Amino acid sequence: IALECVQNQSFRNIEHIILDGASTDGSQNLIQELIDHYQKTDKPIKIRYKSEPDRGLYDAMNKAVEIATGKYVLFLNSDDTLAGSDILSRIVNLIDPSFPDYIYGTHIVINKNGIKHELSKTNHSAFLQRMPFCHNSMLVQKTIFKKLGGHDLDYFVSADYEFVFRML
């Protein structure tokens, strides 16, 4: 889903980095087939794909940031999608020319019955109680991410929250 979503973006000046944790369940073949398919289309977005052992999701995200060449990073998991094919174009217009440290948007969850649920709006003061916004709906400057040390792998299931906490 994420691969298709990225390829369908109207804003084309992006790179898509896919890191697979050396899976053995057929994921590597499926990913490669999808990459081959999209690279044959008209004006594909560049995909950089690597499969190697990692220490989990957040380690893979840290590794992706290390090889990313853009100013901002956005993390999408394999079953994530963006709100529309023009969302990155709209975001670029928001951040240029001020280039904030980060920007975030609404997060929508679609349940197994296809029903959309928008997560409640929040503010920065909420971060002491909960994640103030989903890390998958946040773009952060690569330099800020690296300066803060990326995701702390000691927080196996909450490294995104811990990162946002440090960032704020």
C-alpha positions in Angstrom: 0.0 0.0 0.0 2.7 2.5 0.9 4.7 1.8 -2.2 1.7 2.5 -4.4 0.8 5.6 -2.4 4.3 7.1 -2.8 4.4 6.3 -6.6 1.1 8.0 -7.0 2.2 11.3 -5.5 2.0 14.4 -7.8 5.1 15.8 -6.1 7.9 13.8 -7.7 11.1 15.3 -6.1 11.3 12.6 -3.5 13.1 9.3 -2.9 11.5 6.2 -1.5 13.7 4.1 0.8 12.5 0.6 1.6 14.3 -1.4 4.2 13.4 -5.0 4.8 14.7 -6.7 7.9 16.0 -9.8 5.9 12.6 -11.3 6.0 12.2 -14.9 4.8 8.4 -15.0 4.3 8.4 -14.0 0.6 8.3 -10.2 1.3 11.6 -9.7 -0.5 10.2 -11.2 -3.7 7.0 -9.3 -3.5 8.8 -6.0 -2.8 11.1 -6.5 -5.8 8.2 -7.4 -8.1 6.4 -4.2 -7.1 9.6 -2.1 -7.6 10.2 -3.7 -11.0 6.6 -2.9 -11.9 6.7 0.8 -10.8 10.2 1.4 -12.4 8.7 0.5 -15.8 6.0 3.2 -15.4 6.1 6.7 -16.8 8.3 8.9 -14.5 8.7 6.6 -11.5 9.8 7.9 -8.2 13.2 6.5 -7.4 13.1 3.6 -5.0 16.1 2.5 -3.0 15.6 -1.0 -1.6 17.8 -2.9 0.8 17.2 -6.1 2.8 19.5 -6.7 5.8 19.1 -7.8 9.4 18.1 -5.1 11.8 17.1 -4.7 15.4 13.5 -3.9 14.6 11.3 -1.2 13.1 13.1 1.7 14.7 16.5 0.5 13.7 15.4 0.3 10.1 14.0 3.8 10.3 17.3 5.1 11.7 19.2 3.3 8.9 16.9 4.8 6.3 17.6 8.3 7.6 21.3 7.7 7.3 21.0 7.0 3.6 18.3 9.6 2.8 19.4 12.5 0.8 16.5 14.9 1.3 15.9 17.7 3.8 12.9 16.0 5.5 12.0 12.4 6.3 8.6 10.8 6.6 8.1 7.3 7.9 5.5 5.0 6.3 5.0 1.4 7.3 4.1 -1.1 4.6 0.3 -0.7 5.3 0.4 3.1 5.6 -0.8 5.5 3.0 -1.0 9.3 2.6 -4.3 11.2 2.6 -4.2 11.8 -1.2 -2.0 11.9 -4.2 -1.4 15.6 -3.8 -0.6 15.6 -0.1 3.2 16.0 -0.5 2.7 18.9 -3.0 0.5 20.6 -0.4 3.0 20.0 2.3 5.9 21.4 0.2 3.9 24.6 -0.2 3.4 24.8 3.5 7.0 24.4 4.5 8.7 26.4 1.8 10.3 28.8 2.5 10.2 28.7 6.3 11.5 25.1 6.6 10.3 24.3 10.1 12.0 21.7 12.2 9.0 19.4 11.8 5.4 19.5 10.6 2.6 17.1 11.3 -1.0 16.5 10.2 -4.1 14.6 11.1 -3.9 10.8 11.3 -6.7 8.7 10.0 -7.1 5.0 10.8 -9.2 2.8 8.6 -10.5 -0.3 10.5 -11.0 -3.8 9.0 -14.5 -2.8 8.0 -13.3 0.1 6.0 -14.6 2.7 8.4 -12.4 5.8 8.8 -11.7 7.2 12.2 -9.8 10.5 12.6 -7.7 10.5 15.7 -8.6 13.3 18.0 -6.9 16.6 17.5 -4.2 17.3 20.0 -1.7 19.9 21.0 1.9 19.9 22.1 1.0 20.1 25.8 -0.5 16.6 25.5 2.9 15.0 25.0 3.2 14.3 28.8 0.1 12.2 28.6 0.2 10.6 25.2 1.8 10.8 21.8 0.7 14.2 20.6 0.6 13.1 17.0 1.4 10.0 15.0 4.9 9.8 13.9 3.6 8.5 10.5 1.9 11.8 10.0 5.1 13.9 10.7 7.8 15.2 8.5 11.0 16.1 10.4 14.1 17.7 9.1 16.8 15.0 8.6 19.4 17.2 10.4 17.1 17.5 13.4 16.4 13.8 13.5 20.1 13.0 13.4 21.1 15.8 15.9 18.6 14.2 18.4 20.1 10.8 17.8 17.2 9.2 16.0 15.0 6.6 17.6 16.5 5.2 20.8 16.4 1.4 20.3 16.2 0.8 24.1 12.5 1.8 23.6 11.5 -1.2 21.6 7.8 -0.4 21.2 7.7 3.3 22.0 10.8 4.8 20.4 8.7 7.1 18.2 7.0 8.6 21.3 10.4 8.9 23.1 11.8 10.7 20.0 8.9 13.1 19.7 9.2 13.7 23.5 12.9 14.7 23.1 12.2 16.7 20.0 9.5 18.8 21.7 
